[in-house]
Structure formats: structure tokens, C-alpha cells
Amino acid sequence: MPYFTRLILFSFCLLVLVESRKPKKRRWAGQLETSKPSHLYKKNLDVTKVQNGKPQPLLRVDDHDFTMRPAFGGPAIPVGVDVQVESLDSISEVDMDFTMTLYLRHYWKDERLAFPSASNKSMTFDGRLVKKIWVPDVFFVHSKRSFIHDTTTDNIMLRVFPDGQVLYSMRITVTAMCNMDFSHFPLDSQTCSLELESYAYTDEDLMLYWKNGDESLKTDEKISLSQFLIQKFHTTSRLAFYSSTGWYNRLYINFTLRRHIFFFLLQTYFPATLMVMLSWVSFWIDRRAVPARVSLGITTVLTMSTIITGVNASMPRVSYIKAVDIYLWVSFVFVFLSVLEYAAVNYLTTVQERKERKSQEKFSCMCGMLHSRTMMLDGSYSESEANSLAGYPRSHILTEEERQDKIVVHLALSNESSSSKKKGLLKGQMGRRIFQNTHAIDKYSRLIFPASYIFFNLIYWSVFA
């Protein structure tokens, strides 16, 4: 064999040997994949990957009609419910509603979703599968607004077990109506309820029930409200009847709230009490100080009116009387009566002074007639009048100069004695002037008004607290 032929044959054999040692490629699920050593295949296989032929779905969604409920035509399908309250966002007295955020979970069995599984593990899906299968049509009775959270995606979870058991969970915020009774406001307790019910299926097709009884309702320990104390949560259930459609199972989430009173003590009760006490100050003011007593009475009346208006502005316009209305209006009546009390005192004082003025005028006229000749000290007096003014008897005869000297001395002594008496009276009566200028009505009011208001407070707090 020629040398050139042997060289070509050797090169061909070498090329075949090199090609045989390269990793072989094969088709796997419609794609070229490089074969790898067997020890790298010990990882869990992706069960969603089908190796040969048309991909087979894990759940036979397209093989069944999921517009019908499970076991259609048979007994009612039981649907268990449990709720976890995440937050109680707000309570509105004006709108008479509450807002709550919760996790609502449903449990039922749909054999159409059963699938074989060697490990007996469940499969979890998001909200995209919910649109393809049957789910309970539970809604919130007396709901005003509600929505499913959708950040960053719809907060919906669907978990399917191999035997067909289904867990359906979603995160919802709902605003529902709460019928509140404000007859004891702000010393009241309110009981509100969130009601769940199937919209289309009666109790013959769907049976709603609390999955674990009272344990089906769980709350976050951090739930708190600014004006209320959450006393307890509990669950109940009953049947609801509609004349046109029939009987439905209805589940209730009940919670009791008690209002914090300290805020209203600072904002309402204490200011009202202080205004009433301030109106009593006028009983110790001089009855002749008309501007002081009138301005004090008007100020307290206007302040009480402002307090009443401010409280009612934040409350619904109910047709019955609230506990705070009783307290404020009784306080307003006490303040108003203190103004009327001074009106009565002022009127009676004016009448009394008018009578005293008339009697003094009559008495001064009579005294003027009797002593008019004695009080004429301008020199035109008789001898007998001068002697009587100086304190001497009529029979004692004095000269003209002696009579004038005696009269001057007598008048000086009388003026000194009267001035000393006035100074003593002023010193002794300065501390008693307020009592001397006080009317009898003021004296009684100082005791009657405080005693009556204290008695009212005792009855009020014993009844409403």
C-alpha cells in the first residue's frame, strides 16, 4: 500500500475515535439536550415537565364542568369556614359602620380535582386557577364596601390535596353596617357583627359551618382602637329565610366594644362641671355689681351652648336622648337658673330700695318741719333756740357773744364724736359689707345649687356608669 493511502486511512480512524468519545445528544421533550452523567439526575424531577407527547395537565380542569357544584344532584356540600382578623381599622358613629381586614378561608372537597400522588403532598396555586374551577359564592351581608387586596398580585391562595380536599384563602377588607344604640353614649357598649352567607345556593345545596367551632375565629393580639376596648370575639350561626328563594346558612362574627370614657371626661364632662361651678361665683358678688354678674352669667351660658354643639356635631342625628345630652342639658339648666336667680335678686332689690326711698322721704319731711328752726345757723335765730341748741335750758339767759361761742363748741364736739363713730363702723363693717349687700335669695342659692348638682351627679353616674 502506498504511503499516502496509509496516511489517509490512519487519519480517518483517528477521526472516528475522536467522534466516539464526544458526549451524545438526544431529544428530550421536543428539545435537544446534552446527556449528562446519571449521578446528576438524583435531584427532584419537575412534575410539570412531560417527556413524551402532548403535555398532560396536573388537574383535569378541562375534563369536567366546573360551573356545577361538586356532587351536583346529591346532598348539600359542606363548606367549612374559618377567619383570622388582621385588624379592626375604624368604627364610625356617624355612618354607623366598621371596617375590618381579615383572612377568609374555605374548606370543601371536590373529587374532580383529585390527582394521584405518591408523596401525598398538596399543590398550591394562585388566583389564576380560581377562575377555572368551582368555588363557594360567599358574600358579606349588610356590606357597604369590600375588596380583595391586589398588591402586588391578587391575595388569593388555592391549595389542592390528592384526595380532592381544597383550601381557598383570600385577604379582604370589608366595611359593613353596625346598628349602634347611643342611649348610653359615651358610657355605652356596642355589639357589631360581620355576616357571611352563600348568595345562590340554599341550605339544600351548600351547608356553611364554622370549621372548628369557636376556634374558627382568631384575632391578632395587637388589635386596638383609640376610642374602644375590644372585650371579646365570638362566632354564631343560624338560618336566614328569604320568601322568594328559601333558607340559607348564615355565619356571624360577633365582637363587643366598650368605649373609653376618659377622653369624654376631659373634653365634655369636666368643662361642663366647671362652667356650672363658675356660674355659682355670682352668688358671692355684690348684688349691686350688675355688669359683673350679668357678664359672668352670659359667658357661662354661651360656653355651655358651645360644648353642647361640639358634642352633637360628631354624633349621628338620632331621635332619642343620649346620656351625654342629659348631663349637658341639666348643666345648662343650672347655669341658666343662676342667671335667672340674679334677675330675681336685682328686681327684688330695686323694689325694696324704692320702698325705702319713699319711707325716707316721708320721714325727712316730718323731721324738717320739727327741726327746721334749730338747724338754721346763719345768725337769724332767737334767744330760746340758741339756748336749746347749746344744751342749756330755756330759762338760762346768755349774751350774744356767749351764745355764738357755745353753739360753735357744741357743733364741733358733735362733729368729732360722729366722725369717730363712723371710723369705728367702717373698720368693723368692711369685712361684712358683702354679707350686708347680699339678698336672702343669694344666701339660699349658695347652698341649694351645689347640693342639687351633687345629688344629680350621684344619680347620673349610678344609673349610666
Secondary structure, 3 states (H helix, E strand, C coil): CCHHHHHHHHHHHHHHHHHHHCCCEEEECCEEEECCCHHHHHCCCCCCCCCCCCCCCCCCCCCCCCCCCCCCCCCCEEEEEEEEEEEEEEEECCCCEEEEEEEEEEEEECHHHCCCCCCCCCEEECCCCHHHCCCCCEEEECEEEEEECCCCCCCEEEEECCCCEEEEEEEEEEEEECCCCCCCCCCCEEEEEEEEEECCCCCCCEEEEECCHHHHEEECCCCCCCCEEEEEEEEEEEEEEECCCEEEEEEEEEEEEEECCHHHHHHHHHHHHHHHHHHHHHHHCCCCCHHHHHHHHHHHHHHHHHHHHHHHHCCCCCCCCCHHHHHHHHHHHHHHHHHHHHHHHHHHHHHHHHHHHHHHHHHHHHHHHHHCCCCCCCCCCCHHHHHHHHCCCCCCCCCHHHHHHHHHHHHHHHHHHHHHHHHHHHHHHCCCHHHHCCCHHHHHHHHHHHHHHHHHHHHHHHHHC
